[in-house]
Amino acid sequence: MKHLLNERIWALFRSNWQHTFTYWIVFFSFGLCVAFLGPTILDLRCQTQSTLQEITLVFFSQQFFLFIGSTIGGFFSKTLVSSLSALAASTLTISVVFAVIPLCHKLLLLAFAMAVSGLAMGIIDTISNLQLVKIYQKDSTVFLQALHFFVGLGALVSPLIADPFLSETSCVIGNSSVNATSLTHLRHRLAGRHVHNVSSVHLHTEGEVVTNVSYAFWIMAIINLPVPVAIFILMYYERLFACGSDPSRRLLDGDVLAMKTWGTTGLTEDAGHQKESSRSHIGLFSCCLLGNANSFPPSFFWLHILGGLVLFFSDGIVGSYTGFVYSYAVAPPMDLPHKTAGYLTSVFWAAITVGRLSAIPLSYHFKPIRLLIVNQVGVIVTLLLLLIFSNSSVFLFIGTCGLGLFISSIFPCMLALTEDILEYKGCATAVLVTSAGMGEMVLQVLVGSVMHNQGSFSFLLCGMIFGCLGFVSFVLLFFVQQSHKNVTEAFPNNSYTERLEQNGIKTCSAAVPNTWDMSKQKEPIDP
């Protein structure tokens, strides 16, 4: 049975490897944008000759428009043309933003560039996740794990490129009050998107600007250029340009991304079913607006809400931890040296990258629900131990590593699980991606405010509270999905599925009957 499952997954991958690799590469572009701003922010402050408090506004600009992009990204995925065109435009925009940033000598221009990059990042986030789910459906977990690994890879490469070009002393000549040590200290504070409590830091803004950070952005722009090129190549391969394309052509339609069904006699294309499957996409929240709300059981909406809450808190923990672990480490009772504390954010992101990489083979052998149980329990236990050993600098590094490993694969597993429960593809992905972006933005601000008012110890306490709330949401989701399953099975003649389809939502079971039940598949499906 396991051998047949692996054969089927490999058959699916061979059929769709061009699209899969393209989405993976696109997420590498997303990762480049995630991590470049923190290390370069002091040089950008000099470039715009702004105060430290003013320059941190660009963090909010990027994060807010990332949330907006995540919200609208689902609307670009109705056809293969629109989805790939949106991805090509977004990745090309990121290269243009990298190239233009060195020319932004005014703060408002830089904030606008960050807003544009955030919008592109949000669109990339939603479309890439959504399309991989639509392609692989119930086998999407392993490919989503690989997708999110490329975010970590991009986030790892970006600071390495920037580091040789960062100013070691004040990049505004004439300021003798700031030395290399204090700049390193401030850079570590800002590398994790720390945007609070900087009003008391005064840096010189007048004088001759001396910085080489422009070369780092131009290098990243060049590195990112192959990404939109790869998308254009895929569009040409799929004959989606105006000269030979059908503008109404749906994603997964006919010869596009033809999926394979494994039977006892071999592999057979099922183009007709994929044409039906292609209609499953709907935009953000439109699943709740189509038709009469009474057409859906309450569990249908609770699954979206609880799934969104799980990712709201998990991604919120990631954002707040990277943003404030440095500030926590250099304050009492830890009092770590600034250079040592600066490694914590790197350790956390390295653990997330390793966790996502290791989750790829694990997804072959374990269902998403089992991985989620382990991850959620691991996050709670790690945060509890961090609280217990809050005076141990050694365990702070161990706990940081453990937290990164456990929390790394929650997003892709949650995405695959929720879409599988709801039996259709599209709406849940848009809701979950948007909820995750909102959590990262809101909880980071909340933690910063609490730490400012209550002290550094509240950092771990906030993390524990968020972890518990996320775990409770996950437990409730587990019971609601059981209730939802009972409701759907209670309708005779699959009337629940018909109800969804009458409201414009195509279900996985309607689109690909008997594809996933290997024990019952005796003959190949006739298109």
TORDREN-277328 format. One record per residue (C-alpha): x, y, z. Coordinates in pm, whole numbers, plus 32768, in hexadecimal, padded with zeros to 4 digits. Example, Ala and Ser with C-alpha at 12.3 -4.5 7.8 and 13.67 -1.06 7.14 Angstrom:
2
<site <84CE,7E3E,830C>>
<site <8557,7F96,82CA>>
REM end
This chain:
527
<site <8000,8000,8000>>
<site <8114,80F5,805F>>
<site <81D0,8099,7F21>>
<site <809E,80E7,7E4F>>
<site <8071,8230,7F07>>
<site <81D8,8298,7EC0>>
<site <81B3,8234,7D54>>
<site <8079,8307,7D35>>
<site <811D,8437,7DD9>>
<site <824A,841C,7CF5>>
<site <8160,83FB,7BCA>>
<site <80AF,8539,7C34>>
<site <81FB,85EC,7C5F>>
<site <827A,857C,7B08>>
<site <813A,8600,7A6D>>
<site <8157,8752,7B16>>
<site <82C8,8787,7B5C>>
<site <82DF,88C7,7A8C>>
<site <81CE,8972,7B55>>
<site <824C,88E6,7C9F>>
<site <83B1,895D,7C6E>>
<site <8333,8AB0,7BFB>>
<site <8267,8AE4,7D37>>
<site <838D,8A72,7E0B>>
<site <8476,8B6B,7D5F>>
<site <8371,8C7D,7D86>>
<site <836E,8C42,7EFC>>
<site <84E8,8C6C,7EFD>>
<site <84A3,8DCD,7E7E>>
<site <83AE,8DF6,7F9E>>
<site <84BD,8D8C,8093>>
<site <85B2,8E8D,8009>>
<site <84BC,8F9F,8062>>
<site <8470,8F14,81BB>>
<site <85CC,8F43,824A>>
<site <867F,905B,8190>>
<site <85E9,9188,823E>>
<site <8660,914A,83A3>>
<site <87D9,9139,8368>>
<site <87D9,925E,8272>>
<site <86F3,9349,8330>>
<site <8808,9420,83CB>>
<site <88AB,9459,8279>>
<site <8756,94B0,81E8>>
<site <872C,95A7,8307>>
<site <886C,9653,829C>>
<site <8801,9648,812E>>
<site <86B9,96F9,817D>>
<site <875B,97D0,828D>>
<site <863B,9781,8379>>
<site <862A,9737,84E9>>
<site <8624,95D3,856B>>
<site <84BA,95FA,85D6>>
<site <8454,9675,847C>>
<site <8507,9562,83BB>>
<site <845A,944E,847F>>
<site <8314,94BA,83DC>>
<site <837F,93FA,82A6>>
<site <8357,92B7,836D>>
<site <81E8,9303,83A3>>
<site <81C1,936F,8239>>
<site <8243,9223,81B5>>
<site <8186,914C,82B1>>
<site <8039,91FD,8284>>
<site <803F,91E0,8109>>
<site <80AF,9076,8124>>
<site <7F67,903D,81DC>>
<site <7EAA,90F7,80C8>>
<site <7F59,9028,7FBC>>
<site <7F02,8EE5,8070>>
<site <7D97,8F53,807A>>
<site <7D77,8F9E,7F07>>
<site <7E62,8E8D,7E8A>>
<site <7D51,8D88,7E6D>>
<site <7C94,8E51,7D69>>
<site <7DB0,8E24,7C6F>>
<site <7D98,8CA8,7C6D>>
<site <7C5E,8C64,7BA4>>
<site <7D22,8C14,7A68>>
<site <7E7F,8BA0,7A1B>>
<site <7EBF,8CDF,7958>>
<site <7E5D,8DC6,7A75>>
<site <7F13,8D01,7B83>>
<site <805D,8CE6,7AC8>>
<site <8040,8E4C,7A4A>>
<site <8011,8EC6,7BB0>>
<site <813D,8DFC,7C25>>
<site <8215,8E7B,7B05>>
<site <81B1,8FE2,7B4C>>
<site <81ED,8FB8,7CC3>>
<site <8345,8F19,7CA6>>
<site <83AF,9016,7B9D>>
<site <8334,9128,7C84>>
<site <8412,90A3,7D99>>
<site <8544,90BA,7CB6>>
<site <84E2,921D,7C53>>
<site <84B3,927E,7DC1>>
<site <860C,91F3,7E18>>
<site <86A3,92BE,7CFC>>
<site <85E5,93FC,7D55>>
<site <8620,93FC,7ECF>>
<site <8782,9495,7EAF>>
<site <86E1,95B7,7DF2>>
<site <85E2,9601,7F05>>
<site <8685,9720,7FC0>>
<site <853D,9791,805A>>
<site <848E,96D0,816D>>
<site <8339,96D9,80C6>>
<site <83CA,964B,7F84>>
<site <846D,9530,8048>>
<site <8329,94E9,8104>>
<site <826F,94DE,7FB7>>
<site <836E,93E7,7F2B>>
<site <8346,930E,8061>>
<site <81CC,931B,803B>>
<site <81E6,92A7,7ED2>>
<site <82CF,9189,7F34>>
<site <81E1,9126,804E>>
<site <80BB,911D,7F5D>>
<site <8182,903F,7E70>>
<site <81E7,8F5B,7F8F>>
<site <807F,8F30,7FFF>>
<site <800B,8ED3,7EA0>>
<site <8128,8DD8,7E81>>
<site <80D3,8D40,7FD3>>
<site <7F65,8CFF,7F84>>
<site <7F83,8C92,7E18>>
<site <80A7,8BA1,7E4B>>
<site <8003,8AF1,7F72>>
<site <7EB1,8AE7,7EC7>>
<site <7F2D,8A5C,7D7C>>
<site <7FFC,8947,7E1A>>
<site <7ECB,88DE,7EE1>>
<site <7DFA,88DB,7DA3>>
<site <7EFC,8810,7CE5>>
<site <7F44,8702,7DE9>>
<site <7E09,8711,7EBD>>
<site <7E22,8600,7FC8>>
<site <7F93,85C7,7F7A>>
<site <7FEB,8737,7FA0>>
<site <808B,8727,80FA>>
<site <81E5,86B9,808C>>
<site <81F0,87BA,7F74>>
<site <817B,88D0,805A>>
<site <8293,8872,814C>>
<site <838F,889A,8033>>
<site <82EB,89E3,7FCC>>
<site <831C,8A78,8125>>
<site <8480,89F4,8136>>
<site <84D4,8AE1,8017>>
<site <845D,8C07,80EA>>
<site <8563,8BAE,81ED>>
<site <8667,8B83,80DC>>
<site <8620,8CDE,8052>>
<site <861F,8D71,81B1>>
<site <8774,8CD0,81ED>>
<site <8810,8D51,80A9>>
<site <8797,8EB8,80C6>>
<site <8858,8F1D,8204>>
<site <8990,8E69,8187>>
<site <898C,8F3F,804D>>
<site <8955,907F,8110>>
<site <8A56,9044,8223>>
<site <8B97,90A1,8162>>
<site <8B00,91F0,80FF>>
<site <8A7D,9261,8252>>
<site <8B22,938D,82F7>>
<site <8BF7,9336,8422>>
<site <8BF7,949B,84A3>>
<site <8B05,95BB,8480>>
<site <8AB3,95E6,8310>>
<site <8A81,975E,833C>>
<site <8BD1,980E,8350>>
<site <8BEC,9909,8469>>
<site <8B4E,9837,8579>>
<site <8C55,97C9,866F>>
<site <8B62,9762,8780>>
<site <8B06,9615,86E3>>
<site <8C0A,9505,86C3>>
<site <8C0A,93B0,861E>>
<site <8B9D,92FD,875C>>
<site <8A62,93CB,8786>>
<site <8A0A,93A2,8615>>
<site <8A2E,922A,8634>>
<site <8950,9235,8766>>
<site <8844,92FD,86B2>>
<site <8859,9225,857C>>
<site <8816,90EB,8647>>
<site <86ED,9195,86E9>>
<site <865A,91EE,8597>>
<site <86B5,90AD,84DF>>
<site <858D,8FFF,857D>>
<site <849A,9111,8515>>
<site <84AC,91B5,866B>>
<site <83E8,92F3,8630>>
<site <83AD,936D,8793>>
<site <8465,9432,889C>>
<site <8558,94E1,87AE>>
<site <84EC,9645,87F4>>
<site <85F9,9668,88FE>>
<site <870E,9614,8806>>
<site <8791,974A,8755>>
<site <8871,9728,8624>>
<site <8906,983D,8553>>
<site <883A,9889,8416>>
<site <8900,99AA,837F>>
<site <8A44,997D,82C5>>
<site <8ADE,98BD,81A4>>
<site <8A40,9767,8170>>
<site <8B3D,964E,8145>>
<site <8AA7,94F5,810E>>
<site <8ADB,93D7,801A>>
<site <8992,9326,805F>>
<site <8918,937B,7EFF>>
<site <89F0,9262,7E75>>
<site <893D,9165,7F52>>
<site <87E9,91C8,7EC8>>
<site <8861,91C0,7D61>>
<site <88F6,9066,7D96>>
<site <87AD,8FEA,7E2A>>
<site <86F1,9083,7D03>>
<site <87CC,8FBF,7C11>>
<site <87AC,8E7D,7CDB>>
<site <8632,8EA1,7CD8>>
<site <8617,8EE1,7B5F>>
<site <8618,8D6E,7AFB>>
<site <84D5,8D42,7BC3>>
<site <83EE,8E0B,7ADD>>
<site <84AE,8D7C,79B5>>
<site <8456,8C1D,7A2C>>
<site <82E7,8C81,7A42>>
<site <82EB,8D0D,78E0>>
<site <838B,8BCA,7866>>
<site <8276,8B04,790E>>
<site <816F,8BE4,786E>>
<site <8210,8BAD,771A>>
<site <821C,8A36,775C>>
<site <80A8,8A3A,77AB>>
<site <8061,8B15,7678>>
<site <7FC4,8C24,7749>>
<site <803F,8D51,7687>>
<site <7F48,8E14,75B8>>
<site <7FAE,8D7B,746B>>
<site <7F48,8C1B,74C7>>
<site <7E88,8C1E,760B>>
<site <7D1C,8C08,7667>>
<site <7CDA,8D20,7765>>
<site <7BC8,8C56,7806>>
<site <7CA8,8B2B,783C>>
<site <7C86,8AAB,799E>>
<site <7D9C,8A34,7A7E>>
<site <7DC4,88B8,7A6E>>
<site <7CED,88BC,7931>>
<site <7D13,879A,7841>>
<site <7E7A,877E,77D0>>
<site <7EEC,887F,78D7>>
<site <7F69,87D3,7A0E>>
<site <7EB6,868E,79B4>>
<site <7EAE,85C2,7AEE>>
<site <7EE5,844E,7AF4>>
<site <7E12,8341,7B8E>>
<site <7EC8,8206,7BF8>>
<site <7E19,80C7,7B9B>>
<site <7E75,7F57,7B8C>>
<site <7EC9,7F7A,7A1B>>
<site <7F8D,80BC,7A2C>>
<site <7F5F,8236,7A1D>>
<site <7E40,82E0,7967>>
<site <7DFF,8452,792F>>
<site <7CB6,84D3,79B1>>
<site <7C89,861A,78FA>>
<site <7B14,862E,7922>>
<site <7B20,8611,7A99>>
<site <7C31,8716,7AAA>>
<site <7B56,8805,79E5>>
<site <7A54,87E2,7AF6>>
<site <7B5D,8802,7C04>>
<site <7BD2,8949,7B6D>>
<site <7A8B,89F0,7BCB>>
<site <7ACA,89BB,7D3B>>
<site <7B82,8B03,7D70>>
<site <7AD0,8C25,7E11>>
<site <7B5A,8D62,7EAA>>
<site <7B94,8DC3,8011>>
<site <7A5A,8DA1,80E7>>
<site <7981,8D70,7FB1>>
<site <7936,8C11,802B>>
<site <7876,8CB9,8143>>
<site <77C4,8DA8,8055>>
<site <7750,8CBC,7F44>>
<site <75E5,8C61,7F5A>>
<site <752A,8C44,809F>>
<site <75F9,8C1E,81DA>>
<site <74FA,8B1D,824F>>
<site <7577,8A3A,8136>>
<site <76A7,89E7,8207>>
<site <76BC,8943,835E>>
<site <7758,8A17,8475>>
<site <7888,8933,8475>>
<site <78DB,89AC,8315>>
<site <791A,8B0D,8396>>
<site <79B8,8A9F,84DF>>
<site <7ABF,89DA,8420>>
<site <7B2B,8B17,836E>>
<site <7B28,8BE3,84AF>>
<site <7BE5,8AE7,8585>>
<site <7CDF,8A94,8472>>
<site <7D22,8C08,844A>>
<site <7D4F,8C30,85C2>>
<site <7E4F,8B17,85D2>>
<site <7F24,8BC4,84CB>>
<site <7EDB,8D1D,855E>>
<site <7F86,8CB3,86A0>>
<site <809A,8BD7,860B>>
<site <810F,8CDD,850F>>
<site <80DF,8DE6,861B>>
<site <81D2,8D27,86F8>>
<site <82CE,8D18,85DA>>
<site <82B3,8E8E,8599>>
<site <82C3,8EF7,8705>>
<site <83DC,8E03,875A>>
<site <84BD,8E79,863F>>
<site <8465,8FDF,8692>>
<site <84AF,8FDF,8805>>
<site <858B,8EB9,8868>>
<site <86BD,8F98,8844>>
<site <8629,90A6,8924>>
<site <85CE,8F9C,8A24>>
<site <872C,8F03,8A1C>>
<site <87ED,9048,8A56>>
<site <8709,90B9,8B75>>
<site <8712,9036,8CDC>>
<site <8711,8F22,8D50>>
<site <87C2,8E97,8C1A>>
<site <88B0,8FBB,8BD9>>
<site <8953,8F0B,8AB2>>
<site <8A5E,8FC3,89E9>>
<site <89C9,9072,88BD>>
<site <8A8C,8FA0,87C4>>
<site <8A25,8E58,8869>>
<site <88B7,8EC1,887B>>
<site <88C3,8F1B,870B>>
<site <88ED,8DAC,86B1>>
<site <879B,8D4E,8746>>
<site <86D0,8DC8,861D>>
<site <87B7,8D0F,852E>>
<site <879B,8BD2,85FF>>
<site <861F,8BEE,85FB>>
<site <8608,8C16,8480>>
<site <8708,8B02,8449>>
<site <8636,8A18,8522>>
<site <84FD,8A73,845C>>
<site <85B0,8A28,8315>>
<site <8635,88DA,8395>>
<site <84DC,8885,8422>>
<site <8434,88C2,82D4>>
<site <853C,87F8,8220>>
<site <8514,86D0,830D>>
<site <8398,86E8,82F3>>
<site <83A8,8696,817E>>
<site <83F7,8521,81AE>>
<site <831F,8512,82E8>>
<site <81F4,8581,821C>>
<site <8218,8447,8148>>
<site <81DD,8367,8274>>
<site <80F9,8429,8360>>
<site <7FAF,84D9,832F>>
<site <7F9F,8653,836C>>
<site <7ECB,8624,84A5>>
<site <7FDB,8552,854C>>
<site <80EE,8648,84F3>>
<site <8018,8764,8576>>
<site <7FDD,86B6,86C2>>
<site <8154,8684,86F1>>
<site <81A0,87EA,8687>>
<site <8098,888A,8764>>
<site <80FF,87C1,8896>>
<site <826D,8809,884B>>
<site <822E,897F,8838>>
<site <8173,8980,8987>>
<site <827D,88AE,8A37>>
<site <839A,8982,89AC>>
<site <82FA,8ACA,8A13>>
<site <82B1,8A3B,8B6D>>
<site <841C,89CF,8B98>>
<site <8491,8B26,8B25>>
<site <83BE,8BBC,8C3B>>
<site <8440,8AC6,8D3F>>
<site <85AE,8AF8,8CDD>>
<site <8588,8C6C,8C98>>
<site <86D5,8CB8,8D42>>
<site <87A0,8BC2,8C73>>
<site <884D,8C56,8B45>>
<site <88AC,8AFA,8ACA>>
<site <8746,8A82,8ACB>>
<site <86DB,8BC2,8A1B>>
<site <87A2,8B4C,88EC>>
<site <8725,89E6,8912>>
<site <85BD,8A5B,8937>>
<site <85DE,8B46,8810>>
<site <8656,8A26,8739>>
<site <8540,893F,87B6>>
<site <8431,8A42,8782>>
<site <84A4,8A7C,861E>>
<site <84A2,8907,85D2>>
<site <8345,88CA,865C>>
<site <829C,8A00,85D2>>
<site <8338,89E7,8478>>
<site <823F,88FB,83D3>>
<site <80FB,8969,847D>>
<site <8098,8A4B,835B>>
<site <80B2,894F,823C>>
<site <801B,8834,830A>>
<site <7EF9,8910,837B>>
<site <7EBB,897E,8216>>
<site <7EB1,8819,8193>>
<site <7DD9,879E,82B3>>
<site <7CD1,88AF,8299>>
<site <7CB0,8895,8121>>
<site <7C90,871C,8140>>
<site <7B7C,8737,8247>>
<site <7AB5,8830,8177>>
<site <7AD3,875E,8038>>
<site <7B03,8883,7F4C>>
<site <7C29,8956,7EE8>>
<site <7C5A,8ACB,7F03>>
<site <7B94,8B85,800D>>
<site <7C3C,8AEA,813C>>
<site <7D96,8B36,80B2>>
<site <7D47,8CA8,8084>>
<site <7CAE,8CC1,81E0>>
<site <7DD0,8C0D,828A>>
<site <7EE3,8CD0,81D9>>
<site <7E38,8E19,822D>>
<site <7E05,8DB1,8399>>
<site <7F75,8D54,83B7>>
<site <7FE2,8EA6,832E>>
<site <7EF7,8F5B,8418>>
<site <7F7E,8E99,8543>>
<site <80E6,8EEB,84F1>>
<site <8092,905C,84D3>>
<site <7FA9,9082,8600>>
<site <8057,8FA7,8703>>
<site <81A7,9043,86BC>>
<site <8120,919B,870E>>
<site <806E,9111,8841>>
<site <81A7,906A,88CC>>
<site <8272,91A6,8894>>
<site <8175,9276,8955>>
<site <8161,917C,8A74>>
<site <82DD,9164,8A92>>
<site <82F7,92DE,8A99>>
<site <81FC,92F6,8BB6>>
<site <823D,91B9,8C7E>>
<site <83AB,9164,8C43>>
<site <846F,905D,8B83>>
<site <83E8,8F2E,8C42>>
<site <8291,8F67,8BA6>>
<site <832C,8EFC,8A58>>
<site <832B,8D8A,8AB8>>
<site <81DF,8DA9,8B6D>>
<site <813B,8E39,8A35>>
<site <81CD,8D1D,8966>>
<site <813D,8C1D,8A57>>
<site <7FE6,8CBE,8A4E>>
<site <7FE5,8CC8,88D2>>
<site <8058,8B5F,88C5>>
<site <7F40,8AEF,89AD>>
<site <7E3A,8BAF,88E7>>
<site <7EB8,8B11,87A6>>
<site <7EB0,89B7,8844>>
<site <7D4A,89EB,88C2>>
<site <7CE3,8A5A,8764>>
<site <7D81,8921,86D5>>
<site <7CCF,883D,87CE>>
<site <7B82,88E4,877E>>
<site <7BCE,88BA,860B>>
<site <7C09,8746,8644>>
<site <7AB1,8719,86E2>>
<site <7A02,87FC,85E5>>
<site <7A90,8736,84C2>>
<site <79FE,85FA,855D>>
<site <78AD,86A8,8576>>
<site <78CD,8725,8411>>
<site <7919,85C5,8399>>
<site <77E2,8540,8449>>
<site <770C,8652,83AE>>
<site <7786,8610,824E>>
<site <7753,8499,8275>>
<site <75F4,84D0,82FD>>
<site <7573,8560,81B6>>
<site <74EA,844D,80D4>>
<site <7563,842D,7F6E>>
<site <767B,8520,7FAF>>
<site <7587,8643,7FC2>>
<site <7682,8712,808B>>
<site <7777,8705,7F68>>
<site <7660,876A,7E7E>>
<site <7610,888E,7F63>>
<site <7774,890B,7F4E>>
<site <7775,88E9,7DD5>>
<site <762A,89A3,7DB6>>
<site <76D1,8AC6,7E69>>
<site <77F9,8AC6,7D7C>>
<site <78E8,89EA,7E44>>
<site <7968,88B2,7D9A>>
<site <79DB,87A4,7E86>>
<site <7B0A,86C7,7E68>>
<site <7A32,8591,7E7D>>
<site <795C,860B,7D5D>>
<site <7A84,8670,7C8C>>
<site <7B55,8534,7CB1>>
<site <7A80,840C,7D20>>
<site <7B36,82DD,7DA4>>
<site <7C88,8373,7D52>>
<site <7D08,8364,7EB7>>
<site <7C80,8217,7F2E>>
<site <7D8C,8128,7EB6>>
<site <7CE8,7FF7,7F4C>>
<site <7BAC,802A,7E7F>>
<site <7C4D,808E,7D37>>
<site <7C33,7F5C,7C59>>
<site <7C25,7FF3,7AFF>>
<site <7CB6,8133,7A71>>
<site <7BBC,824D,7A57>>
<site <7B42,828D,78F6>>
<site <7B54,8401,78A1>>
REM end
